[in-house]
């Protein structure tokens, strides 16, 4: 079992920045990547980005590329989502997930990010 806990959400003005954290615990040996997803009210959950454990390789959705950065601290089993130049449309519940093979099997409960002036 893997437990994931997100933190760092909050209210920020358009153009501002926010840094989210995701701490993993439990059986982490089978995790090959950690991903970030988000879900806005009335919308489907969408992929934000991910980072691989071994090589630290990142990938991002086009909607956030150039504004968001994912990093990780393997020793602490923690990943981060640095969000810059935030827009109102970035408002959503952000969740982290642990990928086993090609599927994300474990999910955190999410943290709210609200971008508003």
N, C-alpha and C positions, 0 to 999 in steps of 0.2 A: 504494500500500500504506500501511496505517496500523498502527502498533504501539502497543499499550496495555500499560502496566505499573502494576499496583496495588501499594500499600504501606500499612502502618499497622495491619495485623491483629495480633491477639494475644489474650491471656486477660484477661477482665475480670469482675468480680463483678456479680451482678444489681443493677440500679439504677445501674450505672456508665456511663461514656461512653467512646467511642472515635471517632477521626477517621481515615477512610480517604482516600487520595489515588489518583488515576488520571492518569498522565502520558501524553499522546499525542504521537506523532512520525510523520514521514512526510508523505504527501499528505493534509492535513487540510481542504483547501478545500471538499470536498464534504460534510463532516460538518455536519448540521443540529441534532443533539442528542447528548448523552451520557447513557447510561442506566446504572443499577445494577441488578444481578440477584443472586440468592443461591440456593444449593442446599444443603440440609441432607442429612445421610446418610439414604439410603433414600427420599428425596423428590424430586419434580420441581423443576426450576429455576423460580423465580418472579420476577416483576417487582417491584422495590423502588421505583424512581422514576427520573425523568429531568429534565434541564434543557436548554433550547434555547440554542444558541449566540448567536443574534441578540438575543433579548429577555430571556434569563435566566429564562424562564418555567418553573416547576417543576410536577411532578405526582407524586403518591405513591400507593402501594398503601394501602388502608385499614388494613392491619395495622401500618403504621409511621407513619401520618399523626399529626402532633403530637409525635412523638419523634425522627424523623430529619429532617435538613435537607441539601439538596443545594445547593452553590454552585460557582462556577467562576471561573477566572482565564484568560480567553481569550489574553492576552498570553503566558502560560506554557503554554497548551494543556493545562491541568490542571483537573480537577474534583475535588470533595471530597464526602464523605459523612460528615456529623457525626451520630453515633448517641448518643442520650441515653436514659436510663431503660431500659437494656437488660434484656432478659428471656432466660431460658434458651432459649426457642423461637426467639430470634434467632440462635442458633448455626448457622453455615453457612459455606460458602466464598462470598465476595462477589466478583463480577466486574463490571468495567465494560465497556461496549460503545459503539461509535460507530454512530449511526444515519445511514444514507444514504437519502433519501426517507422511506419509512415502515418500512424494515427495518433491523435492526441487523446490519451486515455484518462488523464487526471486533470481536474479543473479546480481553480480557486473559486471563491464566492463572488469576487469582484470588488472593485472600488469605484466610487462615483467621481467622474470628472465633469465639471460644469464650466463652460466657457461663456461668459456673459459680461456685458458692460452695464 
